[in-house]
Amino acid sequence: MFLVVLMIYGMGYVFGDESIGMNKTVGWAYDISNQMFYCALLYGFSILLFFVGYLLLAILGRKTNYHFSIVHFVLIIGAFILLNFSFFIFSTIIGLLSIAVFMKNIFSSYK
């Protein structure tokens, strides 16, 4: 259920007011040339990656590093806040950094 709500919320970003354009000569089209589209796509896919990754670790019974998990959570929340305030470049950088911390956390769980 959480995943469905997250996907619906992410679709609001992708198809929000800033990403739909009107072309009077041809009809209408989606404008994917702005940064909001790519940033929302990165954020949505990374949240899905994190959910599946941590779910697999829980199923396998692996322990993650506590400090990396806290840093990762703070980076996710920071990227979300920056995305809401339209700081797309910083949100993308923090989103990529959160993916790197996630990978480090995953690899450190296999000792």
C-alpha positions in Angstrom: 0.0 0.0 0.0 2.9 2.3 0.9 4.4 1.7 -2.5 1.2 2.6 -4.3 0.9 5.8 -2.4 4.5 6.6 -3.2 4.0 5.9 -6.9 0.9 8.1 -7.1 2.8 10.9 -5.3 5.7 10.6 -7.6 3.4 10.7 -10.7 2.2 14.1 -9.4 5.8 15.3 -9.7 6.3 13.8 -13.2 3.0 15.1 -14.6 2.8 18.3 -12.5 2.1 21.8 -13.8 5.7 22.4 -14.8 6.2 19.3 -16.9 3.1 19.6 -19.2 3.4 21.9 -22.2 1.0 23.0 -24.9 1.9 23.1 -28.5 -0.7 25.1 -30.4 0.3 24.0 -33.9 0.4 20.3 -33.3 -1.8 19.7 -30.3 -0.4 18.8 -26.9 2.7 17.0 -25.7 4.6 16.3 -22.6 7.6 18.5 -22.0 10.5 16.4 -20.6 13.2 19.0 -21.1 13.0 20.5 -17.7 15.0 19.3 -14.7 12.0 18.5 -12.6 11.1 15.5 -14.7 14.6 13.9 -14.4 14.9 14.7 -10.7 11.5 13.3 -9.9 12.3 10.2 -11.9 15.6 9.7 -10.1 13.9 10.2 -6.7 11.1 7.8 -7.5 13.3 5.0 -8.8 15.8 5.4 -6.0 13.1 5.1 -3.4 11.9 1.9 -5.1 15.5 0.6 -5.2 16.0 1.4 -1.5 12.7 -0.3 -0.5 13.5 -3.5 -2.5 17.2 -3.5 -1.3 16.4 -3.2 2.4 13.5 -5.7 2.0 15.9 -8.2 0.6 18.4 -7.6 3.4 15.7 -8.1 5.9 14.6 -11.4 4.3 18.2 -12.6 4.2 18.7 -11.6 7.8 21.6 -9.3 7.2 22.5 -6.4 9.5 23.2 -3.0 8.1 25.6 -0.4 9.5 23.6 1.8 11.9 25.5 5.0 11.0 25.2 4.5 7.3 21.5 3.9 7.7 21.0 7.2 9.6 23.0 9.1 7.0 21.1 7.5 4.2 17.7 8.4 5.9 18.8 12.0 6.3 19.9 12.2 2.7 16.6 10.8 1.5 14.7 13.4 3.5 17.0 16.1 2.4 16.5 15.2 -1.3 12.8 15.2 -0.8 12.8 18.6 0.9 15.0 20.1 -1.8 12.7 18.6 -4.5 9.7 20.3 -2.9 11.4 23.7 -2.9 12.5 23.3 -6.5 16.2 23.0 -5.9 16.6 20.4 -8.6 20.3 20.4 -9.1 21.0 20.0 -5.3 18.3 17.4 -5.0 19.9 15.4 -7.8 23.3 15.6 -6.2 22.0 14.5 -2.9 19.9 11.8 -4.5 23.0 10.4 -6.2 24.9 10.6 -2.9 22.1 8.7 -1.2 22.4 6.0 -3.8 26.2 5.8 -3.1 25.6 5.6 0.7 23.0 2.9 0.1 25.4 0.8 -2.0 28.1 1.2 0.7 25.6 0.1 3.3 24.6 -2.9 1.2 28.2 -4.0 0.6 29.1 -3.5 4.3 26.3 -5.8 5.3 28.1 -8.7 3.6 31.1 -9.4 5.9 
